[in-house]
Amino acid sequence: MRIYLIMLNLNIEFFGYFAAILTTLAFLPQLIKTLKTKKAEDVSLITLIMFLTGVLSWIIYGYKISSTPILIANIITFVLNLLILIFKISFSKL
């Protein structure tokens, strides 16, 4: 049992990076679809703004606790979603 707990503690960073990769990549299909169709009508503006605010908070938190997985994942997620927001605004003007 003790060995299992030690192994789990040694690999805990793996879970942080794994979660970071999955949650960050989850927004790539939406960005690609938005670019291909030049439409983002189905994406809620309020949801994007709230999400970006939350991700920015995660970036601040990750910086304060010096967590590389949290920082990397949320900076990339912020950029991807900011692009979706920018495209949503620009495509709605076309």
PEMODA-V78061 format. One record per backbone hydrogen bond with DSSP energy under -0.5 kcal/mol. NH is the residue of the N-H (numbers start at 1). CO is the residue of the C=O. If there is no record, write none. Layout:
BEGIN
nh=[NH NH]
co=[CO CO]
END
This chain:
BEGIN
nh=[5 6 7 8 9 10 11 12 14 15 16 17 18 19 20 21 22 23 24 25 26 27 28 29 31 32 33 34 35 36 37 38 39 43 44 48 49 50 51 52 53 54 55 56 57 58 59 60 61 62 63 64 65 66 67 68 71 72 73 74 75 76 77 78 79 80 81 82 83 84 85 86 87 88 89 90 91 92 93 93 94]
co=[1 2 3 4 5 6 7 9 11 11 12 13 14 15 16 17 18 19 20 21 22 24 25 25 27 28 29 30 31 32 33 34 34 40 42 44 45 46 47 48 49 50 51 52 53 54 55 56 57 58 59 60 61 63 62 66 67 68 69 70 71 72 73 74 75 76 77 78 79 80 81 82 83 84 85 86 87 88 89 90 91]
END
